[in-house]
Amino acid sequence: MKKYLPFAIGLLLALASVSLAQETKTATPAPSPSPKPALSKAQLQRQLIATEKKLWEGWKNKDVKPFKTNLAADSIMVGDSGTATKAAALKEMATGAGCDVKSYELSDFKLTMINSGAALLTYKGSAEGTCGGNPIPTVWASSVFVNRGGRWLAFSHQETNAK
């Protein structure tokens, strides 16, 4: 009997620890904070228009900060001289882009949702001033915005002279 006593005690301890482990509740993780509710289309349009105005204001004031903050890292601009990356656009804005803008007006906004993470904002833009010594033309513009990490960033911008 003495021969089996250590074995029996070991078996009893093993069963007790298994039993205790089953009774011990695992800690439930704290609920993760719920994601921000999606903006309505009208709210998103107001937000994107405000961003677009910040970018035009930055262009007018030769202030590169709104472009650094609101352009996606992989953004692309399309204009009459070709395409430009964010880095090229920032460099051009830092030199004033050869423009002297006195005032501007944006109108006729329309928001088209591409999907839940991308939106197209179209509008008409007119400005008083000159670029390269020429009057600034009125344009029809389109800006594609993408939602990256909960922030809507300008991904692409294109302008066509209005007739």
Secondary structure, 3 states (H helix, E strand, C coil): CCCCHHHHHHHHHHHHHHHHHHHCCCCCCCCCCCCCCCCCHHHHHHHHHHHHHHHHHHHHHCCCHHHHHHEEEEEEEEECCEEEEHHHHHHHHHCHHHEEEEEEEEEEEEEEEEECCEEEEEEEEEEEEEECCEECCCEEEEEEEEEECCEEEEEEEEEEECC
